[in-house]
């Protein structure tokens, strides 16, 4: 799918230089940036959204002890 972005001149110059020095297209590097960076962006922004819901009382949380008990993994001989 064709997509258009605007880059500041310094970033565009860096991209042009990289493409010229390596013989690859600017589109190649832009695709690489998006594909490699999307996982990190998803992790950050989706986690941020969950944290906002937790702060607003819209999302529940559970302690490790509660989860272990619920799953039958609680160690009855844990030191206190």
Wavefront OBJ file of the C-alpha trace (Angstrom):
o trace
v 0.000 0.000 0.000
v 1.532 3.319 -0.969
v 2.101 5.655 1.956
v 3.567 9.118 2.080
v 5.541 10.715 4.912
v 7.284 14.045 5.337
v 10.799 14.045 6.741
v 12.776 16.985 8.034
v 15.683 17.910 5.782
v 18.379 16.480 8.089
v 16.648 13.094 8.256
v 16.073 13.054 4.511
v 19.738 13.869 3.886
v 20.812 11.014 6.150
v 18.448 8.642 4.356
v 19.685 9.801 0.948
v 23.296 9.340 2.052
v 22.647 5.825 3.378
v 20.816 4.809 0.212
v 23.561 6.222 -2.023
v 26.372 4.568 -0.058
v 24.724 1.140 0.077
v 22.977 1.022 -3.303
v 19.617 0.312 -1.694
v 16.504 2.405 -2.139
v 15.175 4.858 0.410
v 11.948 2.841 0.373
v 13.914 -0.227 1.481
v 15.208 1.563 4.559
v 11.867 3.138 5.381
v 10.221 -0.304 5.204
v 12.935 -1.705 7.476
v 12.400 1.076 9.998
v 8.654 0.545 10.077
v 8.832 -3.244 10.273
v 11.524 -3.311 12.947
v 10.129 -0.425 14.947
v 6.453 -1.361 14.905
v 6.849 -4.047 17.591
v 8.440 -1.522 19.944
v 5.804 1.110 19.208
v 2.983 -1.377 19.783
v 4.524 -2.511 23.068
v 4.960 1.053 24.300
v 1.653 2.588 23.266
v -0.531 -0.426 24.089
v 1.109 -0.767 27.519
v 0.638 2.954 28.077
v -3.067 2.597 27.271
v -3.415 -0.285 29.752
v -1.635 1.724 32.448
v -4.031 4.624 31.868
v -6.974 2.240 32.350
v -5.378 0.876 35.550
v -4.871 4.414 36.901
v -8.501 5.243 36.056
v -9.770 2.097 37.799
v -11.011 0.635 34.507
v -8.579 -2.306 34.473
v -8.077 -4.796 37.278
v -4.723 -6.014 38.536
v -3.737 -9.175 40.392
v -0.879 -9.951 42.731
v 1.466 -12.828 41.989
v 0.226 -14.578 45.121
v -3.381 -14.334 43.900
v -2.490 -15.716 40.481
v -0.477 -18.584 41.957
v -3.370 -19.497 44.278
v -5.912 -19.291 41.428
v -3.769 -21.569 39.240
v -2.986 -24.007 42.051
v 0.691 -23.057 42.016
v 0.874 -21.572 45.495
v 3.747 -22.866 47.570
v 2.211 -23.592 50.972
v 5.664 -23.686 52.561
v 6.863 -20.262 51.420
v 8.890 -18.476 54.069
v 7.239 -15.280 55.273
l 1 2 3 4 5 6 7 8 9 10 11 12 13 14 15 16 17 18 19 20 21 22 23 24 25 26 27 28 29 30 31 32 33 34 35 36 37 38 39 40 41 42 43 44 45 46 47 48 49 50 51 52 53 54 55 56 57 58 59 60 61 62 63 64 65 66 67 68 69 70 71 72 73 74 75 76 77 78 79 80
